[in-house]
Amino acid sequence: MNRSLSIEQRAIGAYLGLAVGDALGATTEFLTPNEIRDRYGVHDSIIGGGWLHLKPGQVTDDTGMSLALGKAILAQGGVQAVPVARAFSDWMRSKPVDIGHTVRRGIVHFRDSGVPAVPENEFDAGNGACMRSLPVAIAYWNAPPELLLEASRIQSHITHNNPQADAGTEAVLHMLVAAFRGEPLSTLQQIAGQLVAQQPAYRFDRRPVQNPGGWIVETLQAVFQSLFNQGTLEAILIDVVNRGGDADTTGAIAGMLAGACQGVEAIPRRWLRALDRDVRSACEQQALALLELAATARWAGPESAVSN
């Protein structure tokens, strides 16, 4: 990890890493590794297509929901349940190209009841809250850990109220914050190890996870294997999206983590050129706006000025 990177380079790198991972993985979503090899050899270009028939550079719900969450955070000066739920409802009303079943059910629950949280459900351990959590990490990177976790659970429980999903999402947030602070990759590995100690199902030191589904455990197992065993951001993303399965989400989460660690300059220029221009601009602008919020928020301390 390059400790000389600024917090701005890391936050923008994380947001654009999310978007390029999403766009890259959307092509191979729901394919098996063998099907990917047959069609693409090694899939390493943002070309669109996939089951959603996307245009090159188009993104899916991973990036769309992240931007909706970030917009609500900026409007309210932090994570507040009802404004975030309304933002998700507005996003669904815009007819996005894709929306997960658990996410849809949670938004409908809010519309019907006015309650911005679903009941705890043992079957809601999907990756939908984790995939959109980056804006929380940026806005709360300098906050006390208890505020970070409170914000995470407020936004998560609008659609996913499950202890296993909470644990995985919170581990990713801690990893992002550590990367923003310039901590080495070994610190992120320690956080992943703590997650495994807390939730043994997340153990990822076995054979490579192929064709990971929407269960957050499989998602993060694949992400951690790529993040900790590949070198560059490019290699990490190519490895994880060629595993198939829920590849837009594994790509998005791996991209945000690798981007936070390695900065925006680590993202291949060809991927940034291929990314939808409006999406790229929105990600860049929101990353900086969320950092500005973090610097002026009620929880901001002297460390807000850190520039590694």
Disulfide bonds with the S-S distance in Angstrom:
none
